[in-house]
Amino acid sequence: CCDTEPAVVEPAAGIELAAFIACPSGESDVVLYTVAGGGHTWPGAAVELPRETVGETTRLINATELLVHFFLLRANPQG
């Protein structure tokens, strides 16, 4: 099974990345990004939505790029 406690890093100010790693082959990795003060928005979105409605949008990370990278690594484990 994977590590019982996540490895936690801060890739940018106010952004926390918690990842369960050391999973044996065939088990799922789990990655969680937490945006301090973030609203109900897509991190890195080019469209600016009303802050009073949805809150702040962070530009410190790009959710689309992170998702693509996550799945590409799992589709091709060597790469």
Backbone as ProteinMPNN parsed JSONL, in Angstrom:
{"seq_chain_A": "CCDTEPAVVEPAAGIELAAFIACPSGESDVVLYTVAGGGHTWPGAAVELPRETVGETTRLINATELLVHFFLLRANPQG", "coords_chain_A": {"N_chain_A": [[0.84, -1.175, 0.0], [0.32, 2.381, -0.286], [2.307, 5.102, 1.14], [1.365, 5.958, 4.497], [1.048, 8.54, 5.373], [0.783, 11.696, 3.784], [3.229, 13.163, 1.551], [4.14, 16.476, 1.87], [4.382, 19.574, 0.278], [5.134, 23.01, -0.591], [4.52, 24.38, -3.431], [4.189, 26.976, -4.342], [3.622, 30.235, -2.936], [1.066, 30.024, -0.591], [-0.022, 27.793, -1.779], [-0.582, 24.435, -1.349], [0.688, 21.191, -1.725], [-0.213, 17.959, -1.37], [0.751, 14.64, -1.402], [0.257, 11.206, -1.757], [2.631, 8.865, -1.9], [5.04, 6.41, -3.046], [3.633, 4.172, -3.818], [2.888, 0.826, -4.618], [3.377, -0.743, -7.835], [0.603, -0.517, -9.992], [-1.201, 0.476, -8.176], [-3.098, 3.371, -7.287], [-1.857, 6.716, -7.381], [-2.28, 9.5, -5.217], [-3.004, 12.87, -5.339], [-3.244, 16.078, -3.996], [-4.033, 19.415, -4.365], [-4.14, 22.359, -2.518], [-5.5, 25.521, -2.346], [-4.89, 28.317, -0.651], [-7.249, 30.635, 0.368], [-8.451, 30.527, -2.073], [-11.059, 30.711, -4.511], [-14.182, 29.391, -5.81], [-13.148, 28.43, -8.372], [-11.244, 27.847, -11.43], [-7.938, 27.115, -11.142], [-5.527, 29.148, -12.644], [-7.082, 29.896, -14.76], [-7.962, 31.647, -17.749], [-10.132, 33.237, -18.002], [-11.72, 35.78, -16.27], [-13.772, 35.722, -13.566], [-16.576, 37.136, -11.712], [-15.415, 38.267, -8.652], [-16.935, 38.672, -6.345], [-18.866, 36.776, -6.588], [-17.685, 34.19, -7.096], [-15.205, 34.165, -5.851], [-11.581, 34.384, -5.391], [-9.272, 33.792, -8.106], [-6.481, 31.869, -8.498], [-3.314, 32.472, -10.027], [-1.0, 31.246, -9.699], [-0.659, 28.558, -10.074], [-1.498, 26.241, -12.705], [-4.261, 24.563, -13.328], [-5.103, 22.99, -15.522], [-2.697, 22.338, -16.895], [-1.437, 20.893, -14.829], [-3.162, 18.678, -14.521], [-2.998, 17.458, -17.076], [-0.26, 16.785, -17.135], [-0.169, 15.003, -14.912], [-1.803, 12.838, -15.818], [-0.477, 12.12, -18.211], [1.971, 11.143, -17.256], [1.109, 8.833, -16.017], [0.033, 7.414, -18.083], [2.223, 6.81, -19.565], [4.487, 5.421, -17.954], [7.304, 5.511, -18.041], [7.905, 8.068, -18.697]], "CA_chain_A": [[0.0, 0.0, 0.0], [1.048, 3.641, -0.346], [2.649, 5.677, 2.431], [0.156, 6.272, 5.261], [0.994, 9.999, 5.511], [1.185, 12.314, 2.52], [4.36, 14.08, 1.458], [3.535, 17.798, 1.696], [5.289, 20.643, -0.138], [4.486, 24.268, -0.968], [5.121, 24.744, -4.713], [4.092, 28.43, -4.474], [3.066, 30.827, -1.724], [-0.362, 29.8, -0.432], [-0.429, 26.579, -2.485], [-0.053, 23.238, -0.698], [0.571, 19.956, -2.489], [-0.099, 16.755, -0.547], [0.759, 13.493, -2.301], [0.556, 9.874, -1.244], [3.599, 8.322, -2.855], [5.597, 5.09, -2.736], [2.593, 3.174, -4.067], [3.358, -0.256, -5.49], [2.873, -0.715, -9.205], [-0.785, -0.923, -10.135], [-2.054, 1.215, -7.257], [-3.251, 4.769, -7.669], [-1.275, 7.808, -6.627], [-3.269, 10.501, -4.846], [-2.387, 14.189, -5.27], [-4.217, 17.104, -3.639], [-3.578, 20.798, -4.294], [-5.011, 23.227, -1.734], [-5.204, 26.919, -2.611], [-5.329, 29.16, 0.464], [-7.986, 31.812, -0.073], [-8.969, 30.353, -3.423], [-12.504, 30.664, -4.658], [-14.73, 28.264, -6.561], [-12.67, 28.778, -9.709], [-10.245, 26.948, -12.013], [-6.631, 27.748, -11.022], [-4.85, 29.464, -13.89], [-8.056, 30.191, -15.826], [-7.771, 32.914, -18.458], [-11.369, 34.004, -17.859], [-11.883, 36.366, -14.941], [-15.163, 35.707, -13.124], [-16.81, 38.116, -10.645], [-14.892, 37.832, -7.352], [-17.989, 38.668, -5.326], [-19.679, 35.582, -6.803], [-16.943, 32.933, -7.048], [-13.962, 34.294, -5.096], [-10.317, 34.63, -6.091], [-8.673, 32.798, -8.996], [-5.027, 31.929, -8.42], [-2.533, 32.345, -11.263], [0.273, 30.657, -9.298], [-0.627, 27.229, -10.677], [-2.426, 26.085, -13.816], [-4.889, 23.257, -13.113], [-5.125, 22.223, -16.767], [-1.353, 21.792, -17.103], [-1.171, 19.896, -13.792], [-3.935, 17.471, -14.843], [-2.411, 16.822, -18.258], [1.008, 16.195, -16.7], [-0.488, 13.868, -14.037], [-2.282, 11.705, -16.606], [0.554, 11.691, -19.155], [2.942, 10.335, -16.535], [0.528, 7.534, -15.707], [-0.196, 6.729, -19.353], [3.544, 6.391, -20.015], [5.247, 5.467, -16.708], [8.723, 5.803, -18.234], [8.179, 9.306, -19.077]], "C_chain_A": [[0.887, 1.24, 0.0], [1.459, 4.079, 1.053], [1.367, 6.068, 3.155], [-0.012, 7.765, 5.498], [1.444, 10.631, 4.197], [2.49, 13.095, 2.652], [3.752, 15.442, 1.132], [4.623, 18.808, 1.34], [4.458, 21.873, -0.472], [5.126, 24.75, -2.27], [5.08, 26.241, -5.011], [3.459, 28.957, -3.187], [1.553, 30.62, -1.674], [-0.911, 28.586, -1.159], [0.226, 25.401, -1.773], [-0.322, 22.032, -1.582], [0.803, 18.802, -1.531], [-0.211, 15.559, -1.48], [1.065, 12.221, -1.522], [1.414, 9.21, -2.297], [4.079, 6.954, -2.367], [4.53, 4.011, -2.863], [3.177, 2.074, -4.945], [2.737, -0.139, -6.887], [1.437, -1.225, -9.246], [-1.73, -0.231, -9.178], [-2.059, 2.68, -7.655], [-2.446, 5.697, -6.774], [-2.404, 8.787, -6.316], [-2.539, 11.82, -4.652], [-3.481, 15.208, -4.983], [-3.536, 18.46, -3.578], [-4.605, 21.581, -3.496], [-4.561, 24.662, -1.95], [-5.772, 27.747, -1.466], [-6.027, 30.402, -0.08], [-8.561, 31.706, -1.468], [-10.484, 30.281, -3.438], [-12.945, 29.4, -5.376], [-14.441, 28.533, -8.036], [-11.666, 27.739, -10.176], [-8.889, 27.635, -11.935], [-5.953, 27.927, -12.374], [-5.782, 29.817, -15.029], [-7.796, 31.56, -16.431], [-8.98, 33.828, -18.296], [-11.482, 34.498, -16.421], [-13.372, 36.417, -14.62], [-15.344, 36.706, -11.983], [-16.358, 37.582, -9.273], [-15.972, 37.749, -6.288], [-18.88, 37.432, -5.438], [-18.898, 34.299, -6.543], [-15.643, 32.996, -6.25], [-12.756, 34.496, -5.995], [-9.913, 33.468, -6.998], [-7.16, 32.939, -8.903], [-4.413, 31.775, -9.806], [-1.177, 31.689, -10.953], [0.447, 29.23, -9.809], [-1.654, 27.201, -11.805], [-3.001, 24.668, -13.724], [-4.892, 22.398, -14.372], [-3.767, 21.57, -17.018], [-1.037, 20.694, -16.089], [-1.909, 18.587, -14.075], [-3.348, 16.726, -16.028], [-1.114, 16.122, -17.873], [0.766, 14.938, -15.861], [-0.881, 12.654, -14.873], [-1.271, 11.229, -17.638], [1.588, 10.815, -18.475], [2.399, 8.94, -16.25], [0.229, 6.729, -16.969], [1.109, 6.152, -19.891], [4.474, 6.453, -18.802], [6.739, 5.748, -16.865], [8.978, 7.27, -18.516], [7.86, 10.601, -18.94]], "O_chain_A": [[2.086, 1.144, 0.263], [1.013, 3.499, 2.043], [0.391, 6.465, 2.519], [-1.118, 8.214, 5.798], [2.386, 10.15, 3.568], [2.813, 13.618, 3.719], [2.936, 15.551, 0.217], [5.652, 18.891, 2.011], [3.238, 21.794, -0.616], [6.144, 25.441, -2.243], [5.849, 26.728, -5.84], [2.834, 28.203, -2.441], [0.841, 30.996, -2.605], [-2.121, 28.36, -1.165], [1.446, 25.369, -1.611], [-1.418, 21.871, -2.119], [1.88, 18.675, -0.949], [-1.158, 15.467, -2.262], [2.008, 12.169, -0.733], [0.989, 9.015, -3.435], [3.567, 6.422, -1.382], [4.526, 3.045, -2.1], [3.884, 2.361, -5.911], [1.696, 0.494, -7.068], [1.1, -2.23, -8.619], [-2.947, -0.331, -9.339], [-1.121, 3.162, -8.29], [-2.361, 5.492, -5.563], [-3.371, 8.886, -7.07], [-1.571, 11.893, -3.895], [-4.523, 15.21, -5.64], [-2.575, 18.643, -2.831], [-5.804, 21.486, -3.759], [-3.389, 24.988, -1.763], [-6.988, 27.866, -1.323], [-5.461, 31.133, -0.893], [-9.1, 32.679, -1.996], [-11.105, 29.835, -2.473], [-12.169, 28.456, -5.527], [-15.338, 28.819, -8.83], [-11.28, 26.853, -9.414], [-8.692, 28.652, -12.6], [-5.822, 26.979, -13.148], [-5.329, 30.02, -16.156], [-7.454, 32.511, -15.728], [-8.868, 35.046, -18.434], [-11.352, 33.721, -15.474], [-14.141, 37.077, -15.318], [-14.362, 37.088, -11.347], [-16.867, 36.565, -8.801], [-15.938, 36.868, -5.429], [-19.574, 37.082, -4.483], [-19.388, 33.41, -5.846], [-15.037, 31.954, -5.999], [-12.885, 34.744, -7.194], [-10.182, 32.306, -6.691], [-6.614, 34.003, -9.194], [-4.927, 31.04, -10.649], [-0.315, 31.588, -11.826], [1.571, 28.751, -9.958], [-2.564, 28.029, -11.853], [-2.308, 23.692, -14.008], [-4.699, 21.185, -14.285], [-3.698, 20.379, -17.322], [-0.437, 19.679, -16.442], [-1.347, 17.507, -13.89], [-3.213, 15.502, -15.993], [-0.899, 14.972, -18.257], [1.423, 13.919, -16.073], [-0.355, 11.561, -14.665], [-1.211, 10.032, -17.917], [2.041, 9.833, -19.063], [3.157, 7.97, -16.244], [0.178, 5.5, -16.925], [1.108, 5.136, -20.585], [5.184, 7.444, -18.634], [7.38, 6.184, -15.909], [10.133, 7.694, -18.571], [8.472, 11.459, -19.576]]}, "name": "protein", "num_of_chains": 1, "seq": "CCDTEPAVVEPAAGIELAAFIACPSGESDVVLYTVAGGGHTWPGAAVELPRETVGETTRLINATELLVHFFLLRANPQG"}
